[in-house]
Amino acid sequence: MNDLEARGAVILGGPLEGTPDVLLVMRADSADEAVQHLQDDPWTALNLLVVEKVMPWAVRLGTLPGTREPR
């Protein structure tokens, strides 16, 4: 997971309060690319990471690190 963050694939991540779930905000050109990044992560092989849902997200307010201002 640290490698994915260092490479810019994972932008933000953390547990969802009161649940065993984690939210990851990722940079990818498609849902398939995001899933592939996670499949290659050692946490997946150890069953520490199980992808339940991938959803596109459009930033409308603010900016993520390494991006330009939205238009």
C-alpha positions in Angstrom: 0.0 0.0 0.0 2.9 2.4 0.8 4.3 1.7 -2.7 0.9 2.5 -4.3 0.8 5.8 -2.4 4.4 6.6 -3.3 3.7 6.0 -7.0 0.6 8.2 -6.9 -1.9 5.4 -7.5 -3.4 5.8 -4.0 -4.1 9.5 -3.1 -6.0 9.1 0.2 -6.9 6.2 2.3 -8.3 5.3 5.7 -10.8 3.3 7.7 -14.5 4.1 7.7 -15.5 4.8 11.3 -17.4 2.1 13.0 -16.8 -0.5 10.2 -14.1 -2.9 9.2 -14.0 -1.1 5.8 -11.4 1.2 4.3 -12.0 3.9 1.7 -9.2 4.4 -0.9 -9.2 7.4 -3.3 -7.1 6.3 -6.3 -5.8 7.9 -9.4 -6.5 5.7 -12.4 -7.8 6.0 -16.0 -10.4 3.3 -15.5 -11.9 1.1 -12.8 -10.0 -1.9 -14.3 -6.7 0.0 -13.8 -7.5 0.7 -10.2 -8.4 -2.9 -9.5 -5.2 -4.0 -11.3 -3.1 -1.8 -9.0 -4.8 -3.4 -6.0 -4.4 -7.0 -7.3 -0.6 -6.5 -7.5 -0.4 -5.3 -3.9 0.9 -7.8 -1.3 -2.1 -7.0 0.9 -4.3 -8.7 -1.7 -2.3 -11.9 -1.6 -2.5 -11.9 2.2 -6.3 -11.4 2.1 -5.8 -8.1 4.0 -7.4 -6.3 1.0 -10.6 -7.4 -0.6 -12.0 -5.1 -3.2 -15.8 -4.8 -2.8 -16.7 -1.9 -5.0 -15.0 0.5 -7.4 -16.8 3.7 -8.3 -15.7 6.7 -10.4 -15.5 10.0 -8.6 -15.3 13.5 -10.1 -13.7 16.2 -8.0 -15.9 19.3 -8.1 -14.6 21.3 -5.1 -10.9 21.6 -4.2 -8.0 19.7 -5.8 -6.1 16.5 -5.1 -2.3 16.6 -4.8 -0.6 16.7 -8.1 -3.6 18.0 -10.1 -4.6 21.3 -11.6 -7.5 23.4 -10.5 -10.9 22.1 -11.9 -12.5 24.1 -14.7 
